[in-house]
């Protein structure tokens, strides 16, 4: 809104301690910034900034205005953004969190297509392999690849299943015999995917028979691509999603282990803050995300 523009300009000058830097940041001319701040000082009847040849600093009145108006402008922007998201499915800003490996491999083409379809939706995307607190992180939705969520009170939406395979470098089996049965897996060669430092448990099945294998604790990591690199280099075996390992299998970098045994798939799930109804902007991305994955992925949709 134009009514608070002078305050925004003043706060940017105060933040950057420079009229020129503020002008560049706000895509304005230095003369316009100077004029707007001078007008604000005239209306308030107080000098807000001390200008020298080297720097710009706040007067006591300027510090008071910055301290009082800074939070007000921030709250104003938050409310405006919430109202925009609530009313418009094709305009606004969306904050998304995604796991690192999936984000790097699947999101770039999806985001490119999404931006072409919805150029007025801005995106703030963070990648992390930690399961964030979606409310505290001020996130509109989080994409997760994990076991089925155990918390029935959490708001989540299953998108599809994510198949997994146990893989290793071909030459690993020059050091140890390639197992034909889960009982033949040596724990010291089984690397674990975990974020809590505890060894992973692999649940395998074949023709109604089920086996549980406790992976090793020599190497534990919370990043699938890191474990894949180790597996490719002959450091051991890793149980990883197909979207990480399929290209490497096709290229001969790694081979599957116990390929006739099935591993329980993970879920690709969307997590939301406690909305009563999905905001139109969030619903727009959710629908686009699901449609895009159906077109380009080999994941199992129900």
GIQUISUL-V273802 format. One record per pair of residues at least 4 apart in sequence whose ideal C-beta (glycine too) atoms are under 8 Angstrom apart, sorted by sequence separation. I is the first residue (numbers start at 1). J is the second residue. D is the distance in Angstrom with one decimal. If there is no record, write none. Layout:
# GIQUISUL-V273802
i->I j->J d->D
i->I j->J d->D
This chain:
# GIQUISUL-V273802
i->1 j->5 d->7.5
i->4 j->8 d->6.0
i->5 j->9 d->6.3
i->6 j->10 d->6.3
i->7 j->11 d->6.2
i->8 j->12 d->6.4
i->9 j->13 d->6.6
i->10 j->14 d->6.3
i->11 j->15 d->6.2
i->12 j->16 d->6.2
i->13 j->17 d->7.6
i->17 j->21 d->7.6
i->18 j->22 d->6.2
i->19 j->23 d->6.3
i->20 j->24 d->6.6
i->21 j->25 d->6.2
i->22 j->26 d->6.1
i->28 j->32 d->4.7
i->29 j->33 d->7.2
i->30 j->34 d->6.2
i->31 j->35 d->6.2
i->32 j->36 d->6.3
i->33 j->37 d->6.4
i->34 j->38 d->6.2
i->35 j->39 d->6.4
i->36 j->40 d->6.5
i->37 j->41 d->6.4
i->38 j->42 d->6.4
i->39 j->43 d->6.5
i->40 j->44 d->6.3
i->41 j->45 d->7.9
i->44 j->48 d->7.2
i->52 j->56 d->7.5
i->58 j->62 d->3.8
i->59 j->63 d->7.1
i->60 j->64 d->6.6
i->61 j->65 d->6.4
i->62 j->66 d->6.2
i->63 j->67 d->6.2
i->64 j->68 d->6.2
i->65 j->69 d->5.5
i->66 j->70 d->5.5
i->68 j->72 d->6.8
i->69 j->73 d->5.9
i->70 j->74 d->6.5
i->71 j->75 d->6.2
i->72 j->76 d->6.2
i->73 j->77 d->6.4
i->74 j->78 d->6.5
i->75 j->79 d->6.3
i->76 j->80 d->6.2
i->77 j->81 d->6.2
i->78 j->82 d->6.4
i->79 j->83 d->6.3
i->80 j->84 d->6.3
i->81 j->85 d->6.3
i->82 j->86 d->6.2
i->83 j->87 d->6.2
i->84 j->88 d->5.6
i->88 j->92 d->5.9
i->98 j->102 d->6.0
i->99 j->103 d->6.1
i->100 j->104 d->6.3
i->101 j->105 d->6.2
i->102 j->106 d->5.4
i->103 j->107 d->4.7
i->104 j->108 d->7.5
i->106 j->110 d->6.2
i->107 j->111 d->5.5
i->108 j->112 d->6.4
i->109 j->113 d->6.4
i->110 j->114 d->6.1
i->111 j->115 d->6.2
i->112 j->116 d->6.7
i->113 j->117 d->6.4
i->114 j->118 d->6.0
i->115 j->119 d->6.2
i->128 j->132 d->6.5
i->132 j->136 d->7.7
i->133 j->137 d->5.9
i->168 j->172 d->4.5
i->171 j->175 d->7.9
i->172 j->176 d->6.8
i->173 j->177 d->6.6
i->179 j->183 d->7.7
i->180 j->184 d->6.1
i->185 j->189 d->7.4
i->186 j->190 d->7.1
i->194 j->198 d->5.5
i->205 j->209 d->6.6
i->223 j->227 d->6.9
i->224 j->228 d->6.2
i->225 j->229 d->6.5
i->226 j->230 d->6.7
i->227 j->231 d->6.2
i->228 j->232 d->6.1
i->229 j->233 d->6.4
i->231 j->235 d->6.6
i->240 j->244 d->4.7
i->241 j->245 d->7.3
i->242 j->246 d->5.0
i->244 j->248 d->8.0
i->245 j->249 d->5.8
i->246 j->250 d->6.4
i->247 j->251 d->6.2
i->249 j->253 d->7.5
i->275 j->279 d->6.6
i->278 j->282 d->5.0
i->279 j->283 d->6.9
i->280 j->284 d->6.3
i->281 j->285 d->7.0
i->282 j->286 d->6.2
i->283 j->287 d->6.3
i->284 j->288 d->6.4
i->285 j->289 d->5.9
i->286 j->290 d->6.5
i->287 j->291 d->6.3
i->288 j->292 d->6.1
i->289 j->293 d->6.5
i->290 j->294 d->6.5
i->291 j->295 d->6.7
i->292 j->296 d->6.3
i->293 j->297 d->4.8
i->13 j->18 d->7.0
i->16 j->21 d->4.1
i->23 j->28 d->4.8
i->28 j->33 d->5.5
i->41 j->46 d->6.3
i->51 j->56 d->5.6
i->52 j->57 d->7.8
i->58 j->63 d->4.5
i->98 j->103 d->3.9
i->102 j->107 d->7.1
i->132 j->137 d->4.6
i->134 j->139 d->4.9
i->137 j->142 d->7.9
i->149 j->154 d->5.6
i->168 j->173 d->7.3
i->173 j->178 d->4.2
i->179 j->184 d->3.0
i->185 j->190 d->5.8
i->194 j->199 d->7.1
i->205 j->210 d->4.8
i->221 j->226 d->5.0
i->230 j->235 d->4.1
i->231 j->236 d->6.3
i->240 j->245 d->5.1
i->248 j->253 d->4.0
i->249 j->254 d->5.9
i->278 j->283 d->4.4
i->13 j->19 d->5.7
i->16 j->22 d->5.2
i->22 j->28 d->7.8
i->23 j->29 d->5.9
i->41 j->47 d->5.8
i->50 j->56 d->7.1
i->115 j->121 d->7.7
i->179 j->185 d->5.2
i->192 j->198 d->7.7
i->194 j->200 d->5.4
i->204 j->210 d->7.2
i->205 j->211 d->7.4
i->221 j->227 d->5.3
i->230 j->236 d->6.6
i->231 j->237 d->6.3
i->248 j->254 d->4.7
i->249 j->255 d->7.0
i->272 j->278 d->6.9
i->293 j->299 d->6.5
i->15 j->22 d->7.7
i->23 j->30 d->4.5
i->26 j->33 d->7.3
i->41 j->48 d->5.3
i->49 j->56 d->5.4
i->50 j->57 d->5.0
i->84 j->91 d->6.4
i->85 j->92 d->4.7
i->114 j->121 d->7.5
i->132 j->139 d->6.7
i->134 j->141 d->7.6
i->149 j->156 d->5.2
i->177 j->184 d->7.0
i->179 j->186 d->7.9
i->192 j->199 d->4.8
i->193 j->200 d->5.5
i->203 j->210 d->7.0
i->204 j->211 d->4.9
i->231 j->238 d->4.5
i->249 j->256 d->6.5
i->275 j->282 d->7.4
i->294 j->301 d->6.0
i->40 j->48 d->6.9
i->41 j->49 d->7.7
i->49 j->57 d->7.0
i->50 j->58 d->7.5
i->58 j->66 d->6.3
i->84 j->92 d->4.3
i->85 j->93 d->7.8
i->115 j->123 d->7.6
i->134 j->142 d->5.2
i->192 j->200 d->3.7
i->203 j->211 d->7.7
i->204 j->212 d->7.7
i->219 j->227 d->7.7
i->230 j->238 d->7.0
i->278 j->286 d->6.8
i->293 j->301 d->7.8
i->13 j->22 d->4.3
i->16 j->25 d->6.6
i->23 j->32 d->7.1
i->49 j->58 d->6.4
i->50 j->59 d->5.9
i->84 j->93 d->8.0
i->85 j->94 d->7.8
i->98 j->107 d->6.1
i->114 j->123 d->7.7
i->203 j->212 d->5.7
i->204 j->213 d->6.6
i->221 j->230 d->7.9
i->231 j->240 d->7.7
i->245 j->254 d->6.3
i->12 j->22 d->4.2
i->20 j->30 d->5.1
i->23 j->33 d->4.6
i->48 j->58 d->7.0
i->49 j->59 d->6.7
i->132 j->142 d->6.2
i->148 j->158 d->7.8
i->176 j->186 d->6.0
i->190 j->200 d->7.9
i->202 j->212 d->7.2
i->228 j->238 d->6.5
i->272 j->282 d->6.9
i->19 j->30 d->5.3
i->22 j->33 d->5.4
i->37 j->48 d->7.0
i->48 j->59 d->6.0
i->81 j->92 d->6.4
i->126 j->137 d->8.0
i->201 j->212 d->6.1
i->202 j->213 d->4.3
i->219 j->230 d->6.5
i->227 j->238 d->4.2
i->37 j->49 d->6.5
i->47 j->59 d->5.3
i->81 j->93 d->5.9
i->111 j->123 d->6.6
i->190 j->202 d->7.4
i->201 j->213 d->7.2
i->202 j->214 d->7.8
i->228 j->240 d->5.8
i->9 j->22 d->6.7
i->12 j->25 d->5.9
i->46 j->59 d->7.4
i->48 j->61 d->5.9
i->49 j->62 d->5.5
i->126 j->139 d->7.7
i->131 j->144 d->6.7
i->176 j->189 d->6.1
i->201 j->214 d->5.7
i->202 j->215 d->6.0
i->227 j->240 d->6.3
i->12 j->26 d->5.9
i->19 j->33 d->5.1
i->47 j->61 d->6.7
i->48 j->62 d->3.5
i->111 j->125 d->7.2
i->200 j->214 d->7.9
i->201 j->215 d->7.0
i->224 j->238 d->7.9
i->19 j->34 d->5.6
i->46 j->61 d->4.0
i->47 j->62 d->7.4
i->131 j->146 d->7.2
i->199 j->214 d->5.9
i->200 j->215 d->4.3
i->46 j->62 d->7.7
i->199 j->215 d->5.3
i->219 j->235 d->6.7
i->224 j->240 d->5.2
i->228 j->244 d->5.3
i->232 j->248 d->6.3
i->270 j->286 d->6.1
i->9 j->26 d->6.7
i->44 j->61 d->7.5
i->48 j->65 d->5.9
i->145 j->162 d->5.6
i->172 j->189 d->7.0
i->199 j->216 d->6.3
i->219 j->236 d->6.4
i->224 j->241 d->6.5
i->228 j->245 d->6.3
i->8 j->26 d->7.7
i->19 j->37 d->7.6
i->107 j->125 d->7.1
i->199 j->217 d->4.4
i->218 j->236 d->7.7
i->9 j->28 d->7.6
i->46 j->65 d->7.8
i->198 j->217 d->7.8
i->225 j->244 d->6.4
i->270 j->289 d->7.3
i->13 j->33 d->6.5
i->182 j->202 d->7.8
i->200 j->220 d->7.6
i->216 j->236 d->7.4
i->224 j->244 d->4.9
i->228 j->248 d->6.8
i->237 j->257 d->5.5
i->44 j->65 d->7.3
i->168 j->189 d->7.6
i->199 j->220 d->6.7
i->232 j->253 d->5.0
i->103 j->125 d->7.2
i->182 j->204 d->5.3
i->198 j->220 d->7.6
i->232 j->254 d->5.6
i->104 j->127 d->7.1
i->190 j->213 d->7.0
i->192 j->215 d->4.4
i->197 j->220 d->6.2
i->231 j->254 d->5.9
i->9 j->33 d->5.7
i->13 j->37 d->6.1
i->103 j->127 d->4.2
i->191 j->215 d->6.7
i->192 j->216 d->6.5
i->215 j->239 d->7.4
i->239 j->263 d->6.3
i->190 j->215 d->3.9
i->191 j->216 d->6.7
i->192 j->217 d->6.5
i->241 j->266 d->6.4
i->268 j->293 d->7.6
i->10 j->36 d->7.7
i->190 j->216 d->4.7
i->194 j->220 d->5.3
i->228 j->254 d->7.6
i->9 j->36 d->4.7
i->10 j->37 d->5.4
i->94 j->121 d->6.0
i->96 j->123 d->6.4
i->98 j->125 d->6.8
i->100 j->127 d->4.8
i->187 j->214 d->6.6
i->189 j->216 d->7.0
i->191 j->218 d->7.5
i->192 j->219 d->7.0
i->193 j->220 d->7.8
i->194 j->221 d->7.8
i->195 j->222 d->4.0
i->9 j->37 d->6.2
i->90 j->118 d->5.5
i->92 j->120 d->7.8
i->93 j->121 d->7.4
i->94 j->122 d->7.2
i->96 j->124 d->7.0
i->97 j->125 d->7.8
i->98 j->126 d->7.7
i->99 j->127 d->7.0
i->100 j->128 d->6.7
i->101 j->129 d->7.7
i->183 j->211 d->7.5
i->185 j->213 d->5.4
i->187 j->215 d->6.6
i->188 j->216 d->5.3
i->191 j->219 d->4.3
i->192 j->220 d->4.5
i->193 j->221 d->6.6
i->194 j->222 d->6.6
i->91 j->120 d->4.2
i->92 j->121 d->6.2
i->93 j->122 d->4.4
i->94 j->123 d->5.5
i->95 j->124 d->4.5
i->96 j->125 d->5.0
i->97 j->126 d->5.1
i->98 j->127 d->5.6
i->99 j->128 d->7.2
i->100 j->129 d->5.1
i->182 j->211 d->4.1
i->187 j->216 d->4.2
i->191 j->220 d->7.4
i->192 j->221 d->7.6
i->193 j->222 d->7.0
i->6 j->36 d->5.1
i->10 j->40 d->5.6
i->90 j->120 d->5.9
i->91 j->121 d->6.5
i->92 j->122 d->7.4
i->93 j->123 d->7.5
i->94 j->124 d->7.1
i->96 j->126 d->7.5
i->97 j->127 d->7.6
i->99 j->129 d->5.3
i->188 j->218 d->5.9
i->191 j->221 d->7.3
i->5 j->36 d->7.2
i->6 j->37 d->7.3
i->9 j->40 d->7.7
i->90 j->121 d->6.5
i->93 j->124 d->6.5
i->95 j->126 d->7.8
i->97 j->128 d->6.5
i->182 j->213 d->5.2
i->193 j->224 d->6.4
i->268 j->299 d->6.5
i->19 j->51 d->7.7
i->6 j->39 d->6.4
i->7 j->40 d->7.1
i->6 j->40 d->4.2
i->193 j->227 d->6.0
i->14 j->49 d->7.2
i->97 j->132 d->5.6
i->265 j->300 d->6.7
i->13 j->49 d->6.6
i->166 j->202 d->7.3
i->191 j->227 d->5.5
i->6 j->43 d->7.9
i->18 j->55 d->7.5
i->19 j->56 d->6.4
i->97 j->134 d->7.3
i->202 j->239 d->5.5
i->10 j->48 d->6.3
i->17 j->55 d->5.5
i->18 j->56 d->5.9
i->10 j->49 d->7.7
i->17 j->56 d->5.1
i->191 j->230 d->6.3
i->200 j->239 d->7.0
i->17 j->57 d->6.8
i->97 j->137 d->6.5
i->103 j->143 d->7.6
i->191 j->231 d->6.9
i->102 j->143 d->6.8
i->14 j->56 d->7.9
i->97 j->139 d->4.9
i->13 j->56 d->6.2
i->95 j->138 d->6.5
i->96 j->139 d->7.0
i->102 j->145 d->5.6
i->14 j->58 d->5.8
i->95 j->139 d->4.9
i->96 j->140 d->6.6
i->97 j->141 d->7.7
i->98 j->142 d->7.2
i->99 j->143 d->6.9
i->101 j->145 d->8.0
i->191 j->235 d->7.0
i->95 j->140 d->4.8
i->96 j->141 d->6.0
i->97 j->142 d->4.2
i->98 j->143 d->4.2
i->99 j->144 d->6.6
i->191 j->236 d->4.6
i->193 j->238 d->7.0
i->94 j->140 d->5.2
i->96 j->142 d->7.4
i->97 j->143 d->7.0
i->99 j->145 d->5.5
i->190 j->236 d->6.4
i->191 j->237 d->6.6
i->193 j->239 d->6.8
i->94 j->141 d->7.8
i->96 j->143 d->7.0
i->189 j->236 d->4.5
i->190 j->237 d->5.4
i->191 j->238 d->4.7
i->193 j->240 d->7.2
i->14 j->62 d->6.6
i->188 j->236 d->7.7
i->189 j->237 d->5.5
i->190 j->238 d->7.9
i->211 j->261 d->7.7
i->10 j->62 d->7.8
i->14 j->66 d->4.9
i->185 j->237 d->7.4
i->246 j->298 d->7.7
i->204 j->258 d->6.7
i->206 j->260 d->6.2
i->243 j->297 d->7.2
i->10 j->65 d->7.0
i->11 j->66 d->6.1
i->85 j->140 d->7.6
i->206 j->261 d->4.7
i->10 j->66 d->7.6
i->205 j->261 d->6.8
i->206 j->262 d->6.6
i->242 j->298 d->6.8
i->243 j->299 d->7.6
i->204 j->261 d->4.4
i->205 j->262 d->5.0
i->242 j->299 d->7.7
i->7 j->65 d->7.8
i->11 j->69 d->6.7
i->204 j->262 d->6.7
i->10 j->69 d->8.0
i->11 j->70 d->5.8
i->175 j->234 d->7.9
i->204 j->263 d->5.8
i->205 j->264 d->7.7
i->203 j->263 d->7.0
i->167 j->228 d->7.5
i->202 j->263 d->6.7
i->203 j->264 d->5.1
i->7 j->69 d->5.2
i->11 j->73 d->6.4
i->169 j->231 d->6.3
i->172 j->234 d->5.1
i->168 j->231 d->5.5
i->169 j->232 d->5.6
i->171 j->234 d->5.6
i->131 j->195 d->7.6
i->167 j->231 d->5.6
i->169 j->233 d->6.6
i->172 j->236 d->7.1
i->8 j->73 d->6.3
i->130 j->195 d->6.3
i->169 j->234 d->4.3
i->172 j->237 d->7.2
i->7 j->73 d->6.1
i->129 j->195 d->6.6
i->168 j->234 d->7.8
i->168 j->236 d->6.8
i->4 j->73 d->6.2
i->168 j->237 d->4.2
i->167 j->237 d->6.8
i->168 j->238 d->7.6
i->166 j->237 d->5.5
i->167 j->238 d->6.3
i->4 j->76 d->6.7
i->166 j->238 d->7.2
i->185 j->257 d->7.9
i->166 j->239 d->5.0
i->167 j->240 d->6.4
i->185 j->258 d->7.7
i->165 j->239 d->7.4
i->164 j->239 d->5.7
i->165 j->240 d->6.8
i->164 j->240 d->6.2
i->182 j->258 d->6.6
i->164 j->241 d->5.4
i->165 j->242 d->6.4
i->181 j->258 d->7.6
i->163 j->241 d->7.2
i->164 j->242 d->6.7
i->167 j->245 d->4.9
i->179 j->257 d->6.6
i->180 j->258 d->7.6
i->162 j->241 d->4.9
i->163 j->242 d->4.7
i->178 j->257 d->6.8
i->179 j->258 d->6.4
i->182 j->261 d->6.6
i->162 j->242 d->7.0
i->165 j->245 d->5.7
i->162 j->243 d->7.1
i->167 j->248 d->7.1
i->167 j->249 d->6.8
i->170 j->252 d->7.4
i->165 j->249 d->7.6
i->169 j->253 d->7.3
i->170 j->254 d->7.5
i->169 j->254 d->5.8
i->170 j->255 d->5.2
i->168 j->254 d->6.2
i->169 j->255 d->7.7
i->167 j->254 d->4.2
i->168 j->255 d->6.5
i->167 j->255 d->6.8
i->167 j->256 d->5.8
i->168 j->257 d->5.5
i->166 j->256 d->6.6
i->167 j->257 d->6.6
i->165 j->256 d->5.1
i->166 j->257 d->4.2
i->130 j->222 d->7.4
i->165 j->257 d->7.9
i->166 j->258 d->5.8
i->129 j->222 d->4.7
i->129 j->223 d->5.5
i->165 j->259 d->7.5
i->145 j->241 d->6.4
i->166 j->263 d->6.9
i->165 j->263 d->7.0
i->164 j->263 d->4.8
i->163 j->263 d->7.9
i->164 j->264 d->7.9
i->164 j->265 d->6.2
i->163 j->265 d->5.1
i->164 j->266 d->6.5
i->162 j->265 d->5.5
i->161 j->265 d->4.1
i->162 j->266 d->4.3
i->161 j->266 d->7.2
i->162 j->267 d->6.8
i->161 j->267 d->6.2
i->162 j->268 d->5.2
i->160 j->267 d->7.7
i->161 j->268 d->7.4
i->159 j->267 d->7.8
i->160 j->268 d->5.2
i->158 j->267 d->5.4
i->159 j->268 d->4.7
i->158 j->268 d->7.6
i->159 j->269 d->6.5
i->158 j->269 d->5.4
i->159 j->270 d->6.1
i->157 j->269 d->6.6
i->156 j->269 d->5.0
i->157 j->270 d->4.5
i->156 j->270 d->6.5
i->156 j->271 d->4.9
i->157 j->272 d->7.4
i->155 j->271 d->6.9
i->156 j->272 d->7.1
i->154 j->271 d->6.7
i->155 j->272 d->4.5
i->149 j->267 d->7.7
i->155 j->273 d->7.3
i->147 j->266 d->6.3
i->148 j->267 d->5.4
i->155 j->274 d->5.9
i->146 j->266 d->6.0
i->147 j->267 d->7.0
i->149 j->269 d->6.4
i->155 j->275 d->6.7
i->104 j->225 d->7.5
i->145 j->266 d->5.3
i->146 j->267 d->6.5
i->101 j->223 d->6.7
i->145 j->267 d->7.4
i->149 j->271 d->7.8
i->100 j->223 d->6.0
i->101 j->224 d->4.4
i->144 j->267 d->7.9
i->145 j->268 d->5.5
i->146 j->269 d->6.9
i->101 j->225 d->4.8
i->144 j->268 d->7.4
i->145 j->269 d->7.8
i->100 j->225 d->7.1
i->143 j->268 d->7.2
i->144 j->269 d->5.0
i->143 j->269 d->7.7
i->144 j->270 d->7.7
i->143 j->270 d->6.1
i->144 j->271 d->5.9
i->142 j->270 d->7.3
i->143 j->271 d->7.9
i->141 j->270 d->5.5
i->142 j->271 d->4.4
i->157 j->286 d->7.0
i->141 j->271 d->6.6
i->142 j->272 d->8.0
i->159 j->289 d->7.2
i->141 j->272 d->5.4
i->159 j->290 d->5.6
i->140 j->272 d->7.7
i->140 j->273 d->7.3
i->160 j->293 d->6.5
i->139 j->273 d->7.4
i->159 j->293 d->6.6
i->163 j->298 d->8.0
i->163 j->299 d->7.2
i->106 j->243 d->6.6
i->134 j->271 d->5.6
i->160 j->297 d->7.6
i->162 j->299 d->5.7
i->163 j->300 d->6.6
i->105 j->243 d->5.9
i->134 j->272 d->7.1
i->135 j->273 d->5.4
i->161 j->299 d->6.3
i->162 j->300 d->7.9
i->102 j->241 d->7.9
i->105 j->244 d->7.4
i->134 j->273 d->5.5
i->135 j->274 d->7.3
i->140 j->279 d->7.5
i->160 j->299 d->4.3
i->161 j->300 d->4.1
i->101 j->241 d->7.7
i->160 j->300 d->5.8
i->161 j->301 d->7.8
i->102 j->243 d->6.8
i->140 j->281 d->7.4
i->141 j->282 d->5.7
i->160 j->301 d->4.6
i->161 j->302 d->7.6
i->101 j->243 d->7.7
i->140 j->282 d->5.4
i->159 j->301 d->7.7
i->160 j->302 d->7.3
i->101 j->244 d->5.7
i->141 j->285 d->7.0
i->158 j->302 d->7.7
i->141 j->286 d->7.1
i->143 j->289 d->7.7
i->121 j->281 d->6.7
i->121 j->284 d->7.2
i->121 j->285 d->7.6
i->102 j->268 d->7.7
i->118 j->284 d->6.7
i->118 j->288 d->7.7
i->114 j->285 d->7.0
i->117 j->288 d->6.8
i->114 j->288 d->5.5
i->113 j->288 d->7.8
i->110 j->288 d->7.8
i->114 j->292 d->7.7
i->110 j->289 d->6.8
i->113 j->292 d->6.3
i->110 j->292 d->4.9
i->110 j->293 d->7.8
i->110 j->296 d->8.0
i->94 j->281 d->5.8
i->106 j->293 d->7.5
i->109 j->296 d->7.2
i->94 j->282 d->7.0
i->92 j->281 d->4.9
i->96 j->285 d->7.3
i->91 j->281 d->7.8
i->106 j->296 d->7.9
i->89 j->280 d->3.5
i->90 j->281 d->7.9
i->94 j->285 d->5.9
i->106 j->297 d->7.3
i->88 j->280 d->6.5
i->89 j->281 d->5.9
i->86 j->279 d->5.5
i->87 j->280 d->7.3
i->88 j->281 d->6.8
i->85 j->279 d->4.6
i->86 j->280 d->7.1
i->89 j->283 d->6.6
i->90 j->284 d->6.5
i->85 j->280 d->7.1
i->89 j->284 d->4.6
i->85 j->281 d->4.4
i->84 j->281 d->7.8
i->85 j->282 d->7.3
